[in-house]
Amino acid sequence: MDLILKKLFSIKGCKFEYSGPPEILGQRAAGVSIDTRTLQPNEIYFALRGERLDGHDFVPNAFEKQALAAVVERDWWKQAQKSQKSRPVFIVEDSLTALQETARDYRKKFSLPVLGLTGTNGKTTTKEMIAAVLAHLGSICKTEGNLNNHIGLPLSLLKLNRGHKAMVAEMGTNHFGEIARLCEIA
């Protein structure tokens, strides 16, 4: 991954809090994560709110696992800032939107074709077949499994690297306008 922390300032309304040395903003992230169970050292942790769990509850755990930084929502930060001031934290209005904007901006760094694939049935199988056909070009990035929604697509885009020759993006929907939003991100 070729994402330097200071690039997160491109997120609309983003604020950075950290009591440590400012040089951290020049560090490259090893990747991004929304799940502390799979988070690797030097990844950026995006605290997303879900139906059952709130990723903000796991921010301390993310830093225990050596997250490079966390992206958190402003209302959570108001409550937690005293306990987290010594950690590099990007404060945003909505962490899901921040993940999507980060992926969109990151994708723009690469001049490669992105093939978007949608449909009612067979998307994942078709995506795998398209990626296999394109493999003769070299390394192909693709959405993992069926991670084809407003969270999975950004996570897949953030795995792009300079060695990739194309991206095959499976896009799923469960409400009106979602495909248009996924196309904006990709």
N, C-alpha and C positions, 0 to 999 in steps of 0.2 A: 504494500500500500504506500502511496506517495501523498500522504495528507499531513501537512504541518499544522500544529495546533492553532497558530494565528489565523489560519484560513477559516476557522469557525466564526470569526468576527463578521463574515459575510452574511451570517444569519440575521435576519431583520430583528432589530431591537436587542441583540445579544449584549450581555454585560459579563465581564470576567472578574472573578474574585480569587485572589490568592495572595497569601502573605509571604510566600517564598520568592526566590530570585526570578526576575522576569525572563531570563534565558529559556525557561521552560517553553515559552511560546514558539521557539524555533525548533522544538523537538518533533520528530516524525512519529506518527502513530503506527503501531504494528497492525492495527485494524480497528474495527468498531464492534461493540457488543450491546445487546439489550438484555442479556441473561448472565447473571453472575456465576451461574453453574458452569458456563462454558467460557467465561471471560479469561483471556490470556494477559500476561503482563504487558504493559505499555499500550493497551487498547483503550479507546475512548468509550466510556460507558454512557449510553443514552437511557435515562430513567423514564420509561414509558408507563403510562397509566393503562391498566387493563380492566376487564370486567370483574375479575376476581382478585387480582393483585395489583399493587402499585409499585413500580420499579424504584420509586424514591425510597421505599422501605429498605432497599438493598444497597443504597449508595455507600454506607460505611463498609459493607462487605466487599464492594467493588474496589475500594481503596485498600482494603486488607489484601486483596488479590493483585495489588500493584497496578490498578488502572492508571493510565497516564493523566486522565481528567474525566470529569463527569459533566454531562449536560442535563440540567435540572430545570424545573419550572419555577417561575418567580414566586408563586404562592407558597410552594414548599420551602423555598429558600428563606422566606421571611420567618418561618418557624425554626429552621435548622441552622441558620448561618453561624451562630455562635460555636456550634460543635464542629463545623466544617471549614472554618476560615483558613486553616492551614493547608487545605487541599485545593488543587486547581479545579475550579468549577465555572462552567459557562451557564449563565442564567438566561433563560428564554421564556417567552410567553407560553409556548406549547412545544414540548420535547419531540412529539411525533412530527410536527411540521418542521422542526429543526433538523431531524434526521432526513426528511425528504428533501429539504433545501440543500443540505450538505451533500447528499447523493447526486442531486441535479447538478450542482456546481462542480463536484468532483468529476462527473461524467464528461463535462464540457472540456476537460483537459485532454481528452483522447479524441483523435480524429479517426474513428473507426465506425463501420456500419453497425447499427442496432436494429435487429429484426424483432419486431413485436408480434406476439402470437396470442390470439384470444379465440374463444369459441365455447360451445356448450360442453362438448365431450372430447377427450383425447388430446388435450393441450400438452400434458406432460410428456406423453409418448411422442407426439409430433415434435416437440421442442428437442427431445433427445435425438430424434432422427435428423433434424435440421443441423444440430450441432455436429453430429457424426459426419454428415455430408460436407460440412464446411471445414472439418478438421484438416483437410489437405492444405488449407491456407496456413495452418499453424495453430497456435493455442487459441481456443475459443472460450470465452467467458459465458456462462449461462446461469439462469436462475436455478437455485438448488432445489431439488425435489419438486414440490408444488408450492414453493414459497412465492406466490404470484400476486400478492395483494399489496396494499399501501405500506406495509412494513417489510415484507419479503423482498420486493423489487428494490427498494433503496439499499437494503443490506447486500443484495447481489451486486448492484452497481458499484458499491464501495469495495468490492473485491477486484475490480478492474486493475490491470497493471500494463506497463508499456509493452509487454510481450504479447498481449492479446491482439488478435487480428479482427475479431468481430465479437458482438454480444448478441446472444439469443435470449430474449426476455419474454417469458410466459407471463400473461396478464389475465388475472381473474377478476370477477366483479360480483358483488351482491347488492349493489344499489346504483341508481341512475347517476351518471357522471363520473363514475370511478375510473373507467378506462381512459377518459379524457385526462384525468388527473395523473394517471400512471404514465401516459404518453408525455405529459409536461415534464415529469421527473426524468424519464428515459431520454 
